[in-house]
């Protein structure tokens, strides 16, 4: 697939959300090569319910793929922690939520900061792509990885929200791999309420990821939302209302614990 052109992300659904609502805040983070559009349906639903909502653009994303070459895992984690800190200063409770790599970042923030709840969605603890750990080695030869186009999977997603890069600089795969390993290593540091969301139709991540997370954390309150027959980017699938309902339950649980 050809790289996306300049201006591709110049549409309202791709813009970050920064809505001041009640004292219960939530940070929403998109995934590797994605954009805030993948979290927009959730963001709009949470705004409608009155919550304070902050969605961000991770560094190197939602512009052109070349910008990913200029950043790495440190910048992504720094952006996540800074956004969480801003919410913590605004709200009585802060929940971190993310899709795919955004879910890994949510786990890392919950491991390293005192947030009130965490919702990783399609968060990999390993991937089905065995090439990922070798990204840095093969990058000098294969400089770009193109996502494989799966029309049948796209039909299961709301295309008006499906904005992301069509590939990525090969070396960036190593940064994603590092974040996954880092998060998995320190899951025991998480003790806040946590909802783990995963689909049995996810073609991208290790099927055991959700159970790995739930078994590894120290939280007393933890739940799994098992989705069915929807792809990796489940936040813009027919299951998005179920995900929204699950997030709201966690937000209210966090508020009650506070």
N, C-alpha and C positions, 0 to 999 in steps of 0.2 A: 504493500500500500504506500502511496506517495505521502510525504510529509504534509501536514496541514499548512495552509498559507497564512501570511500576515492578515489579521482582521477576522480570522475564523471565529475567534472567541468574543467578538464585539457584538454580543447579544445579551439582553437583560438577564436571562437565566444563568449566564456564566459569571455574573458579578457577585462578589461576596455580600453577605447579609450582615448587617450590624444593627439589630433592633433592640431597643430598650423596652422591656416589658416589666414583668413582676420581678421579685427578688430571687427567682429560681432561674439560673442561667445554664445554657448549654452551648458547648463548642462543637461545631461540626466540621470534619476534615475529610476532604476527598482522597482518592487513592493515587497510586503511581501512574503518571501520565494523564490523570483525570483532571477535572475542573469542578468548581462549586456547583455546576449544573447537576452533577450526580447526587448532590445533597439538597438540591433546591426544593424538591417536593416535600421533604421532611422539614426543611427550614420554614417553608410557607405554612405548613400544617401546625408547627409549633408556635409560630407568630400568631396565627389565628386563635390559638388556645391561650395566648397572653404571656407566654414565657419570654425571657430575654434570650435572644438567639444571636450567635456570632459564628458565621462561616468564613473561612479564610481561603486564600489562594496560596498554596505552598510554593516556596521559591523555585523558579525555573519552570513553572507550569502555566498553562492558559495563555501562552504567548506563541513562541515557536520552539521546536525541539532543541535547537542549538543552545537555548538558555539553560537546559538541563545539564549541559557539559560544565557550566560555570559554578554549579553548586553540588553538594553532596549530602549525606545523611545528617551531618552536624547542623547544617542550615535548616533542614526540615524539622529536626527535633527542636531546635532553638525557636523556630516560628511557632510550633505547637505550644511550647512552654510559655512563651511570651503572651500568646493569645489567651491561654488558660489563666495566667496571672492577671491580665486585664479584667477577665470575667470575675475572678475572685475578689478584685477590688470593687466591683460593681454590685455583686450579688451576695445573698446570704448562703446560697448553695451553688456549687459549680459541678456540672457533669460534663465529661469529655466523651465524645462519640466520633467514630470515624469509619470509613469504608476502606477495606483492603489495607493498603499501607497506612491510610488514615486511622484504621483500627489498631494497627501496630503502634502508631504514634500515641493513640489514646491510652494504650496499655503502658507505654513508657512514661507518659505523663502521670498516670495513676501510680506507677512504681516510684516515681521520683518526687512527686508533689502530693500535698494533702487535699485531694479533690473529694467530692461527696459521692460520686457515682461514676461508672464507666460503662460504655456501650460499644464494644468492638463488633463491627459488621463485616462478615466475609474476611476476617483478619487471618492471614496465613501464619502458621507456625512452621510451615514448610510449603513448598509449591510443587505442582506437578511438572514444572519445567526443570529438568535436571541440568540444564545449561546455566542456570543462574549463578551457582557458586564459581563458575569458570569465566564469568563475564570479563573480569579485569585481564585475564590471560589472553583471551581471544580478541579483545577490543582492538589491538593494533591491526588485526587482519580484517575482522568484520566490525566496521565502525558503527553500524546501525542495525537494530533489530526491528523488523516490521511485525506488527500484530497480524495474526491470521484472521482474515475476514470470514465470519460465520453467519451468513444471511439468516439461517434458521434460528439462531440465538437472538439476533437483532430484532426479529419479529416479536420476541417476548419482552422487549424493552420499549419504553416510550421514547421514540426517536426525537421528540422535541426537547428532550433533556439530555440526550446522549452526545455530549461534547467532550472530546479528549484527543490526545495525540494519537496518531495512527501507528506510532512506533516510538523508539527511544534510543539515545546513544548507548551503545553496548556497555560501556564502562559504568553507566548508571545502575545497571543491574546489580553490581557488587554492593552499591550503597543500600539498595533495598534488602539484599541478603544480610548485610551487617545489622540492619535495624531488626530484622526478624530474629536473628540469633541473640541480639542484646535483650530484646523483650522476653524471649522464651527463657533466657537464663535467670531472669529476676522476677518471674511471675509471683513468687512467694511474697514479695513486698506489697502486693495489692491486698487491701483488707476492706475496701469500700464495697457497697452493693454493686453487682455487675450483671449485666444482661449480655449474653453472647448470642449473636445472630448468624446463622449459616444455612445455606440451601443444599439439599441433596443433589441439586442440578448444577452446582458450582464446578465449572470445568477447569478452574485455574489453581485452586489451592488444595493442599492435602486434606482429604475428607476428615481426618482426625483432629483438625485444628481446634475446633470449638471445644471438644472434650479435653484436649491438651491444656487449653487455657483454664477451663473450669476445674480441672484436677490440680492445676499448679498454683492457683491463687489461694490466699489465706482468708478470703471473705467468707463470713458466715451466711450472708444473703447473696445467692448467685442463682441465675436461671439461664436456661437455654431456650431460644426461640428457633425451632426447626422449621425451615421453609421447604417447599416442595416444588421441584421442576421449574425453577427460575434460575437464570444465569448469575454469574459473579456479581454484576452490578445490580443487585436485587433492589436497591433503593429507588430505581425507576421502573420497577416491574409491577405486576399486579399485586404483589405482596407488600407494596409500600404502605398501605393502610395498616396492615398488621404490625409492621415495623414501627410505625408512628404510635400505635396504641401501646406497644411494648415500651417504647422510650418514655412515654407519658407516665406509665406505671412506675418506672424507675425514678423519674424526676420527683414524683410524689412520695416515693419511699425515701428518697434523699431528704426531702423537705421535712418529713415526719421525724427522721432520725436527728435532724438538726435541732 
